[in-house]
């Protein structure tokens, strides 16, 4: 089973350096786990209604994590 994380983070100000989320990740405001994509989408929808997200100061990301047994990746 794939789990999902819904992440609410601050939008970083634009600068001239390259964007590297591993070296300088955006500040996370909230992280919520969900056991299905549908649940993650509902949570993300609620976050997207927040004023800071609508104003472009925060963003919402849905990330798939923790694939369970029986899942085989698709190769192209």
N, C-alpha and C positions, 0 to 999 in steps of 0.2 A: 504494500500500500504506500502510495506517495503522500507525504504530508506537505503542508504548505505553511509558509510564514508570510504574514502581511506586515510590511515595514512602513512606518511613517517616519520620514526623515526631513531634516532641514535642507533646503536648496542652497548649495554653496555659491558664494558670489563669483562672478566670472573673473578669471584671471588669465594671464598669458601662458602659464605652465600647462603641461598636458594633464589631463584628468586621469588619475590612477586611484580607483576605489580601494585597492589593496594597500597602497601606501598612505593615502589620505582619505579615508571613507567619510561620507557625510554623517553628521551627527544624527543618531537615531533618537526619535522622540517616543516611539511606541513600537513594540514588536508583539504580534499576536499569532499564536499557532492555530491552525485549522486542519481538520482531518480529511476534508474534501475540497475540491476546486470550487464547488458551489458555495460552501461556507466561506472560503477565502474571498470569493467575489462579493459576497454580501458584506463582509467586514470592510473590504476595500471601498465599496460603494459608500458606506457610512463615513469612512475617513475622507473620501473625496468631497463630501458635503461640508467639511470644515472650512471656515473662512480663510485660514492660512493656506490651505491647499488651493482653494479657488483663487486666491490672490497670487499664487505662484511662488510663495515663500516656503512651502513644504511640498513633498511629493509622496506618492504611495507606490509601493512595489509589492508584487506578489511573486514569491520565490518558491519553486518546488524543491523539496529536500527529502532525504531519507527514503529512497525507493526500497520497497521490500522485496522479499524473495519472489521469484517467478517473473520478475521484470527483466526483459532483455532489451538493451538499447538498440535502436534502429541505426543501421549503418547505410551510408549512401555510396 
